[in-house]
Amino acid sequence: MPRPAETAAPRRRSGLGYWPDHIPAWNTGPITNRSPWWRGATFYQIYVRSWRDSNGDGIGDLEGVRQGLDYLKWLEVDAIWLSPTMPSPNHDWGYDVSDYYGVHPDLGTLEDLDRLIAAARERDIAVLLDLVPNHSSDAHPWFVDALAGREAQHRAYYVWADGKADGGPPNNWLCATGDSAWTYDEPSDQFYLHNFLATQPDLNWWHEPVHQEFEKIIRYWFDRGAAGFRIDVAHGLYKDDLLRDNPPALPTDHHAIRRGGLRPVYNANRPEVHDVYKRWREIADNYQPQRALLGEVWELDMERFGDYYGREKPELNMAFNFLFVEADLKARGLAAIAEETLAALPPGAAPVWTASNHDVGRFPTRWCGNDERAVRAALVVLSTLPGTLVLYYGDELGMVDVYVPIEERLDDMTRDQLGNPGRDRCRTPMPWSAEPNAGFTTPVAHPWLPVGEHATANVQSEQADPASVLNLWRELASLRRNGRVGQLAPMERVLLDDQVWGFRAGGVTTVANLSSEPATRDLGSRALTVLASTQPGVQGNTISGELTLAPWEAMVLAG
Ligand code: GLC
């Protein structure tokens, strides 16, 4: 397994024991136009169970992440977002939290997490945790108590309602599996709400003590050195106080937000949620360095999406842009969404560009149909748009979705849905080498999800190949690092047609042929220098006038 040598940076003890106080905060670095630290930064999402297994039990863990930090440093990553690390019965792999203050024993201990945060900080890498405030696990002591009856102390922490006169659920809301979002609790003769699995009861944000609980949780992790949170289902916390039925979806509604033919008007994206983020932002801003709030916001109306950054008062620092994620890799569509995004965000806000995650799948498959030429072009576009880039582990390799046979699938949310490719396909182990089990765990261990027969690309082979996707990423990463691309700057369109998208930001132009046909375009008489390209060997060349781009060729040009 190619484990880059660990550089043993000296650690001094600070008051907190695990905080290396001589290490500069993660908001320093050579990038000029970056303040606060996340603007224009490169984030990397680690699905912890699948990244690196340090103890041979077939499950990735926090110590594995710590051992992989030098690889992340080599990737020029500024921050990592760890998928849920808290104790959980794992009905939804950590998104069903049973203790907001702990670490899941499969992944390690609290001390392991402290050690990881400190070691990352030594390398100027910030660590974000995943916070799940929309729902808890049904095994959380709050819910266990709530089940004791209508008078229970924590009853109002959850959303309870009486059934309809005919005994049916309180309204027509559907959960993520397509079934009713309500489960009947016979002893108390009421239903509880769950927008996801029945084992994930929704918390009641109309109830003030829930706010206090989460403010305490947030401070606890900030005090432990977490650089911020990725906030799960950030658009979901509040539900309509009257629990009104959702209306039928309109034919024009985006497929990604419809649930069983309904439009999610009343069970998400309620106006009250904004006050939560105004408050959390005040808390985050009071830390040094400032902590970052990155929301999972499924709001596809761009103006309303922009509202989550805060209009009059700041809210989230960043939010995932699912209109962009759900787009196709086509010049006109992608350009329109990127431009619409930049226009809708409040001035100075950091857009987030991402195309893969543990739910939607990997962009090399989703966007690119596993065509490596398209993967390279997409990586060039993603890396050079002005804003924060979030890579999903394996994106840097061009890793594609892995076929997981139905009997090996572990995702309860999707396993029984006919025709749904499921989410396991994009959660399989990181391929480090060509060894058995891809170097993710020991050769004899049984990985929790299959490594997959299609995992041909791996870190070791791509490090050795100058023409690999990984080495293209390194070229792009160094442009991001030295502030040439990715920084917040007005973006202007220089070319746009059915094949080619060209945009210019911060003095650098990206030209991408997002089609499988060659394209010849006039770039004007100015001499432009190639800073990076999908084609190896052209870096440093000067071009002007007519340029013929091969299918899926993309380049970054200065001048
Ligand atoms: C988010 C997570 C997803 C999870 C769901 C419920 O969308 O990304 O993995 O299943 O929330 O917590």
Residues whose N, C-alpha, C, O or C-beta is under 5 A from the ligand:
A	BS01	GLC	D92 Y95 F196 D232 V233 D359
